[in-house]
């Protein structure tokens, strides 16, 4: 049986360490079995991961008449011109085997009356290809099954309640981790590693309105960038159009599948505003729907998701998670429209990785939302995120399994200066408010410039490591958004509202370049020259 271990036990092993207890991390650990591996998770397994909050499911071309080529074409179309087409096709072709892996680990995907996998439709998909569990409970079912499988696997050591504050390096390779007990005031602990897989999730909690858990605060992105890793496409943040606005942080999510089943978006006057904005109306790509909802909210008319006709009395049985979120806030979605607003939901950018999940640093891999494979481009296709997580987790496990890893040496050329563990709530709130106001659904030069200055100052002066890492991640997003002087996919600049064909490339940047951008802004009034390199 897998069991939890203390930090002293971990330090003696120094082998493969996976940071993150969500889908990517747990799947990678299972795929590495029986090779010994340690999973480090800040929260108890399954409790701090965005995976558990995913309602739609996993996109996979397993339905009759569907194909991997069609799935890839939809992915490319939504990605606004910068999807790596080979990556998208490879992802789609590996979907069916990974679904069968998950079935083997005990995930109870829904089936039709003939015993075949049931598939649903989501926005911008040309076919029904979303494999799900009880309508909107896929994420929770997947993480529950994988957690049980991990705990039952003897080769997997689990270290819960520890946060990875920094990567330690020797030359151009990652050689260790700086860890700290969550909630403790004790000094951090340094451990040696022979390989590190970052599966720490995204950056949603950097925003004041988000559907992501508290743990999704850009930690993995920041520690990789601080160690020198190349970061890809950080400016592209997807805002889910229909977060339920009932005063909760994080905001509950009204899954896109509701619109797939016929729910409509209306304003306070009962008008379906998406009809005038896109031929697909409520099923338009998420960035378009998010801006439509944002405009109604900003105008004071309000935005509401109305499922009273499409689902009515069937709402509770078909979408129990959304139903419970509404009922607990005093809204009956079977008879009342649901108040909604856009919320930070998914980060298309992240640590740049190759087809095997390798980062630009030796002995560092990344999978899931913390990584950037090129599959999503400027706008993620619904339910491709869980698919990407399992496909790349499996590839990383295969890559590590076939590699001759150097034994952990315990030598570190670079180790950060320890800061306090305490996170100042006021500074955290200010950072999140700045991200939502100035690096949100609609952006412009002045707002982004203000954000860059604020985040650079906060990163330099933060008393706690956690806040410094949040500021680092925010700085990377803001500087890349400032450098991309066009609108593309989820990145919308009101001062550059059109796509620029010459900017139809992915962006690659580093923390050093982001800091240089901030220094330029702080030291001169002349127009900023983009520092992000388009590749």
Secondary structure, DSSP 4 states (H G I P E B T S, - for coil): ---B--HHHHHHH-SEEEE--SHHHHHHHHHHTTS-EEEEESSSTTTS-GGGG--S-EE---STT--HHHHHHHHHHHTTT---HHHHHHHHHTHHHHHHHHHHTT----B-TTSSBPEE--TT-SS--EE-STTT-HHHHHHHHHHHHHHT-TTEEEEESEEEEEEEEETTEEEEEEEEETT--SPPEEEE-SEEEE-----GGGSSSBSS-TT-SSHHHHHHHHTT--EE-TT-EEEEEEEE-SS-SSPPB--THHHHTT-EEEETTS--GGGGT-TTGGGS-HHHHHHHHHHHHHHTS-EEEE-TTTTGGGHHHH-HHHHHHHHHTT--TTTSPEEEEEEEEEES-EEE--TT-B-SSBTEEE-GGGEE-SSSTTSPPTTHHHHHHHHHHHHHHHHHHTS-PPPP----SB-PPP-BS---HHHHHHHHHHHHHHSSSSB-HHHHHHHHHHHHHHHHH-SBHHHHHHHHHHHHHHHHHHH--S-BTTB-BTTB-S--GGG-S-EEE-HHHHHHHHHHHHH--SPPPP-PEE-
